[in-house]
Amino acid sequence: MSRFDDLPGYAASIAPLIDAVHLGVHVASRPIGRELVKRSGLPAELMIDLRYVLPVRPLTAEGLTALYRYNPFSRAEIEAQIAQGVLVDDGALHATDLALAFISALYEVHATVTGELWAAHADRLPELVDLTGRLLAAGADSGGAAFAQASPPYEPEGTPAGVLLFNRLAALRYHRADVHAAVWREAGLTAAQIIALAPGAARDRIEAETNRRAAAPYEALTTRERQTLLLGLSDLDQP
């Protein structure tokens, strides 16, 4: 069996790459992003995190809790977002026109950044976009509340491939996050306890079962496609 056919092993290997590529775009975007936030005068954390969610679906209480299970927003923080014109609440949270305008400008920032960051790999991006889109579709039945809130991402017509890939990877992370949470809950742990859990047999069991469940979407890809995705993301992660 090749390493691309050992699906739990593959899920374990690709997860940190997905995180690294996603984080790399955020880091590269910070200089321009800070200027955008300053000009807007708005609290931007939620809009940046959920840029690919808020334009296409309301943020439910269950979705918000799942997305921020390790660092929850308080009701006071949400009320502040409402007071500052970012969200409206009608039983679920919706982006205002101000928030949507900010997100549109943020997509332009990410288009510029990914265009520069991945210029040497531009010809590979469409295939990586296709593969990640298929993974999002394949994960619908095995993901949880965070994944359901995050996927599919907002993709307005004309969105460049780099932004599509960036946001699809962002959403895909929540499939693993949901199955990981399901596993540690079944082990009788809380969010605080799994964060504090030291390396050892108990954590190894949780991670192994997480990898087994997180592998489900990758069954939708062929061996060659799994190889293409992992090697493609590895190349994007290079400085």
N, C-alpha and C positions, 0 to 999 in steps of 0.2 A: 504494500500500500504506500503510495506517495504521500508526502506531507500535505498535498492539496486535496487528498481524499480522506484524510483523518479529520472529519468535520469538527469534533470538539477541539482538537489541536489547532485546526485552522482558525476557529472562532477565537481561541486564546491568542493566536499570533496576530490576527488582523485588528483586534480591538485596540491595542495601544497605537497602531498606525493610524487608525481612524481618528483617534483622539489627537495625535500629534499633528496630522495634516490640518484638522479643524483648528487647533490652537495656533498653528503657524500663520494662518490667514488672519486670525484675530490680532496676533502680535504685530504682523506687518501693517495692519490697518490702523493701529493706535495713533500715529501722528496725525493722519487726516481725520480720523474719527473723533479725536479730541476737539478739533476745530469745529466739526459738525455739531457736537454736543454743546460746545460753548455758544455757537450761534443760535441754537434752538432754545436755549434757556430751560430745557425740560429735563426731568429726571429720566435718564436714558437706559438704565440697566435692563429693565424689563423689555423695552423696545428692541434693544440689541439682542438679548437672549432669544426673544420670541418674534424676531423680524419675519420669519417664514411661517408664523402661525397666525398672528393677530389679523393680517389682512384677509384671511380665508375662513376663519372659524372663531366663534366666541371662546373665551377662556373660562372653562367651568371650574367650580370649586374642586371637584375631584381631579381635574387635569392640573390645576395650579399646585395642589398638594403633592401630586405625583412628580411633577417636573422639579419641584424644589423640596423633595423629601428630606434631603440632608441639610438644607439651609432655608427653612420656610419663611415666606413673607407673612408678616403679621397683618391683622386687619387694619391696624393704624397705617401701615405702609401702603396698603391698597387704597385706603381712604385718601392718603396724600396724593397718590397717582390720579385719583378721580378729581381731587380738588385742583390739581395743576393741569388738568385738561388732557391727560394721556388716555384715560379710560372712562367709560360710562358703565353703569351697573344696572341691568334690568333683570337680575336673577343670574345672569352670566356677565362676564366682563367683555366689553367690545372696545376696539380701538377707535379713538376719535379721528376727525379729519387731521388734526395736528399730528397725531401719532402716525397716521398713514403717510403724511407728507415727509415726516422724519424717516420712516422706513424706506420710502422711495429714494430719498437722498442717500441713505445708507447702502442700498443696493448699488447705487452708482459708485460709491466708495469701494465696495467689494469688487465691482467689475474692474475698476482701475487696478486695484491691488492684485487680484488673481491674474489679470492680464499680464502684469509685469512679473509677478512671482513665478508663474508657470509658463512663461513665453516659450521656453525651450521644449515644452511638452504639449503645446497647443494641439498637435495632430492626434494626441492620445486621449484628450479630454472627452470627446464625444462618446467613445466606447466606455470609459469609466462612468460617465453620466448615465448611459444606458444600463450598465450593470448595477449601479446603486439604485436606480429607479426600480429595477426588477426585484432587488432585495427588499425595498420598502413595501412593494406589493406583496411579496412572499411572506413578510413578517406580520401581516395584518392579523392573522389568526392566533399567533403565538406571543404577540406583544401584550402589554398591559395598558394601564391608564395614561401613562406619560407618552408612550408611543402613539396611542390613539389620538392624543391631543396634538402631537407634533407632526404627524404624517397623514396625508402627503403635504409637502411644503408649498408655500406660495411661490408660483412660477409664472409671472406675467409674461405675455408674449414678448419675444425679443431678449429675454434674459440670457446673457452669455453663458457658455458652457462652464466656465470657471465658477461662476456664482451658483449655477445649478448644482455642481458637484459639492461645493462648500456647504450648501444648505441641505442637500440630501445626506451628506455625511453627518451633519448636525442632528438631523432627525433620526438617522439610523442608530446613533449612540443610545437612544432611549429604548430601543428593543432590548439590548443587553442590560441596561439599567433596570428595566422592569423585571426581567427574569432573575437578575441578581437579587432584587428586593424580595421577590417571591420566595427564593431559596432561603435567604436569611430569616425571613419571617417564619417559614416552616421549621427552621432550627430554633425558634423561640427567641430570636433576638430583635432588638429595636434598632433604629437607624444609628443612634448614639453608640450602641454596643458593637455593631458591625464596624463602625469607624475605629473604635478602640481595640478591636479584636487583634491580638498579637499573632504573628506567624506561628503556624503549628498545624496539628492534625485537624482541628475543627475548621480553621480557615481553608485548609487544603480541600476538605470535603465540600465546603460551600463553593469554592472556585471551580472545582471539577464538575459539580452539578450545574453551575452557571454555564460553563462552557458547553456542556451537553445540550442544554436547552437553548442557548444562544446560537447554536449551530443550525437551528431549523431553517432560517431563510436561505442559508448557503446551499441547501439541497436544490434550490431552483437554478443554480449555475452548474455548468459542466466543469470538469477538472481544468480544462484550458482556461475557462473564464475565471475560475477562482485564482488561478496562477496569474492571469493578466491583471486582475484587480489588486492582488497583494503586491506584485512587483511594480505595478503602476503607482500605487500609493507610496511604496518605498522610495521610488524616484522623486515623487513630489515632496517627500519629506527631507530630501537632501538640500543643504544650504546652497 
